[in-house]
């Protein structure tokens, strides 16, 4: 027997646990409400538990997201209707204290920490500037820390270690770039 986790926001019937997702018991009558248990895994929350889904169906729930090397933060999540679909939407601005790491090189607003990046606090108003935490990871480097982001925003560059073509770790300068967030400077090494 499938366990009930709440009431369907579309038709009012029961939402039940169906293994890899939560779905409406009214699907035989045409209700297509469903939420995948792993629908937030790309953001660092691997599985929506039955308890979390119950709270989500009642309004909103605070969930833990792993944002970088072991650091976890809480964010509010609510179901939002887009067209005829309901999707879990995360409010990233409410979960991290808005500690300014520096000024945005594009618009001058504060740069704050988000789960995957250090980005402009005016992203909802259209500023897309971000320094992604994993910017140098594909080159064998480490995840960029808050300290790295602060220094990069203050000085315009930091020294980082990456894996060279000969597999040895090399030091290069990571430069602040208003278009790409940051870029590596191989010329001066």
ROMITOR-227693 format. One record per residue (C-alpha): residue number from 1; residue in one letter; x, y, z. Coordinates in steps of 0.05 Angstrom, whole numbers, plus 5000, padded with zeros to 4 digits. Each point is the difference from the previous one (the first is absolute). Example, Ala and Ser with C-alpha at 12.3 -4.5 7.8 and 13.67 -1.06 7.14 Angstrom:
BEGIN
 num residuo   px   py   pz
   1       A 5246 4910 5156
   2       S 5027 5069 4987
END
This chain:
BEGIN
 num residuo   px   py   pz
   1       X 5000 5000 5000
   2       X 5025 5069 4982
   3       X 5007 5049 5058
   4       X 4963 5065 4997
   5       X 5042 5063 5008
   6       X 4949 5055 4990
   7       X 4946 5031 4958
   8       X 5008 5015 4926
   9       X 5002 5075 4986
  10       X 4967 4988 4931
  11       X 4941 4955 5015
  12       X 4997 4989 5076
  13       X 5010 4925 4998
  14       X 5056 4965 5039
  15       X 5073 5007 4979
  16       X 5036 4934 5011
  17       X 5071 4974 5001
  18       X 5012 4963 4935
  19       X 5072 4980 5009
  20       X 5042 5050 4961
  21       X 4947 5055 5002
  22       X 4938 5026 5035
  23       X 4938 4999 4958
  24       X 4925 5013 5004
  25       X 4955 4940 5012
  26       X 4952 5034 4951
  27       X 5046 4985 4940
  28       X 4948 4950 4973
  29       X 4951 5058 4994
  30       X 5051 5044 4965
  31       X 5037 5036 5056
  32       X 5074 5005 4981
  33       X 5028 5028 5065
  34       X 5068 4969 5016
  35       X 5066 5021 5032
  36       X 5063 4959 4992
  37       X 5035 4982 5065
  38       X 5066 5020 4968
  39       X 4974 5064 4968
  40       X 5045 5043 5044
  41       X 5062 4956 4997
  42       X 5034 5045 4948
  43       X 4998 5055 5053
  44       X 5030 4958 5056
  45       X 4938 4969 5033
  46       X 5003 4927 4978
  47       X 4930 4975 5019
  48       X 4934 5031 5022
  49       X 4977 4957 5058
  50       X 4927 4984 5014
  51       X 5002 5046 5061
  52       X 5029 5057 4957
  53       X 4947 4988 4946
  54       X 4944 5004 5052
  55       X 5025 5068 5021
  56       X 5010 5022 4928
  57       X 4928 4982 4983
  58       X 4976 5043 5060
  59       X 5039 5062 4977
  60       X 5075 5003 5008
  61       X 5056 4962 5032
  62       X 5071 5016 5020
  63       X 5048 4950 4968
  64       X 5075 4990 5007
  65       X 5043 5008 4938
  66       X 5073 4980 4995
  67       X 5030 5061 4965
  68       X 5074 4984 5000
  69       X 5050 4952 5029
  70       X 4959 4979 5060
  71       X 4967 5067 5015
  72       X 4925 4994 5008
  73       X 4950 5057 5002
  74       X 4925 5004 5011
  75       X 4954 5030 4947
  76       X 4925 5008 4996
  77       X 4966 4959 4945
  78       X 4928 5006 4976
  79       X 4958 4971 4944
  80       X 4989 5050 4945
  81       X 4952 4991 4942
  82       X 5029 5014 4931
  83       X 4950 4990 4944
  84       X 4965 4935 5021
  85       X 5060 4971 5038
  86       X 5019 5006 5073
  87       X 5074 5005 5013
  88       X 5041 5007 5064
  89       X 5032 5069 5001
  90       X 5058 5018 5046
  91       X 5007 5069 5030
  92       X 5076 5006 5000
  93       X 4998 5072 5025
  94       X 4969 4981 5067
  95       X 5047 4943 5017
  96       X 5068 5034 5001
  97       X 5013 5060 5043
  98       X 5013 5057 4951
  99       X 5072 5010 5020
 100       X 5030 5045 4947
 101       X 5064 4971 4971
 102       X 5014 5061 4958
 103       X 4970 5042 4944
 104       X 4974 4973 4934
 105       X 5047 5022 4944
 106       X 4940 5006 4953
 107       X 4949 5039 5040
 108       X 5032 5018 5067
 109       X 4950 4961 5043
 110       X 5023 4952 5055
 111       X 5029 4932 4982
 112       X 4971 4946 5046
 113       X 5007 4925 5008
 114       X 4951 4954 4963
 115       X 5002 4924 5001
 116       X 5043 4993 4937
 117       X 5030 5069 4992
 118       X 5018 5068 5028
 119       X 4954 5045 4961
 120       X 4967 5067 4994
 121       X 4944 5013 5050
 122       X 4961 5034 4943
 123       X 4994 4937 4957
 124       X 4924 5005 5003
 125       X 5007 5069 4968
 126       X 5042 4972 4943
 127       X 5072 5003 5022
 128       X 5031 4932 4983
 129       X 5069 5009 5029
 130       X 5024 4938 5039
 131       X 5065 4967 5021
 132       X 4985 4926 5000
 133       X 5029 4961 5058
 134       X 5023 4943 4954
 135       X 5033 5047 4949
 136       X 5068 4967 5004
 137       X 4978 4930 5023
 138       X 5002 4972 4929
 139       X 5074 5020 4997
 140       X 5015 4962 5064
 141       X 4993 5061 5045
 142       X 4960 5005 5064
 143       X 4931 5030 5010
 144       X 5004 5076 5008
 145       X 4985 5021 5071
 146       X 4968 5064 5027
 147       X 5070 5024 5017
 148       X 5022 4989 4928
 149       X 4939 5038 4974
 150       X 5012 5059 5047
 151       X 5073 5004 4980
 152       X 4983 4994 4926
 153       X 4949 5056 5005
 154       X 5047 5044 5041
 155       X 5065 4990 4961
 156       X 4975 4979 4932
 157       X 5041 4936 5002
 158       X 5023 4942 5044
 159       X 5052 4946 4992
 160       X 4972 4929 4993
 161       X 5029 4932 4987
 162       X 4976 4959 4940
 163       X 5024 4936 4966
 164       X 5046 5015 4942
 165       X 5006 4962 4935
 166       X 5056 4959 5031
 167       X 4953 4980 5059
 168       X 5040 5042 5050
 169       X 4966 5054 5040
 170       X 5016 5070 4973
 171       X 4984 5068 5029
 172       X 4961 5048 4956
 173       X 4964 5065 5011
 174       X 4925 4999 5001
 175       X 4975 5067 4975
 176       X 4934 5034 5014
 177       X 4961 5005 4935
 178       X 4935 5040 4995
 179       X 4975 4956 4943
 180       X 5019 4931 5024
 181       X 5008 5011 5075
 182       X 5073 4978 4999
 183       X 5052 4974 4951
 184       X 5069 4971 5004
 185       X 5060 5041 4980
 186       X 5052 4954 4968
 187       X 5040 5056 4969
 188       X 5033 5023 5065
 189       X 5023 4930 5022
END
